[in-house]
Amino acid sequence: MLSQHGITIAPGTFYRWLNQPLTAAQVEEAYLVNAIVTLYRRNRSVYGVWLWTSVTSLSFFPCKPRVD
């Protein structure tokens, strides 16, 4: 995408980023996204109040904004 706009990315930089370990915040977010997708599919792929209340009641749902 960036190369289409004339911006080059050194291959070493990309592979360094690709091979770095996941942070705890990234792992937590992945679990949260999986839980939300599961609830969304259980709700017949309809987003609404029921889904929002279900998501906010998850035990690991972040109640306040985080700064990483």
C-alpha positions in Angstrom: 0.0 0.0 0.0 2.7 2.5 0.9 4.8 1.5 -2.0 2.0 2.6 -4.3 2.5 6.1 -2.9 6.2 6.2 -3.4 7.1 5.3 0.2 9.6 2.4 0.5 9.9 0.1 3.5 13.1 -1.7 4.2 12.6 -5.4 4.1 14.5 -5.8 7.4 12.1 -3.4 9.1 9.1 -5.4 8.0 10.5 -8.8 9.0 11.6 -7.4 12.4 8.0 -6.2 13.0 6.6 -9.5 11.7 8.7 -11.6 14.0 8.3 -9.6 17.2 6.4 -11.3 20.0 2.8 -10.2 20.8 2.3 -7.9 23.8 -0.1 -8.7 26.6 -2.4 -5.9 25.4 -2.5 -7.4 21.9 -3.3 -10.9 23.2 -6.0 -9.4 25.5 -7.6 -7.6 22.6 -7.6 -10.7 20.4 -9.5 -12.6 23.1 -12.0 -9.7 23.4 -12.5 -9.6 19.6 -13.1 -13.3 19.5 -15.7 -13.1 22.3 -17.5 -10.2 20.6 -17.6 -12.1 17.3 -19.0 -15.2 19.0 -21.7 -13.1 20.7 -22.5 -11.4 17.3 -22.9 -14.7 15.6 -25.1 -16.1 18.4 -27.3 -13.0 18.0 -27.9 -14.0 14.3 -25.4 -11.4 13.1 -27.5 -8.5 14.4 -26.0 -5.7 16.4 -28.2 -4.1 18.9 -28.8 -3.4 22.6 -28.8 -7.1 23.6 -25.4 -7.6 22.0 -24.0 -4.4 23.6 -25.2 -5.4 27.1 -23.8 -8.9 26.6 -20.4 -7.5 25.5 -20.2 -5.1 28.4 -21.0 -7.8 30.9 -18.0 -9.9 29.9 -15.7 -10.3 32.8 -12.6 -9.2 30.8 -14.3 -6.3 29.0 -12.2 -3.1 29.5 -14.5 -0.6 31.3 -12.3 2.4 30.7 -10.1 3.5 27.8 -6.6 2.2 27.9 -3.5 3.9 26.7 -0.9 1.5 25.3 
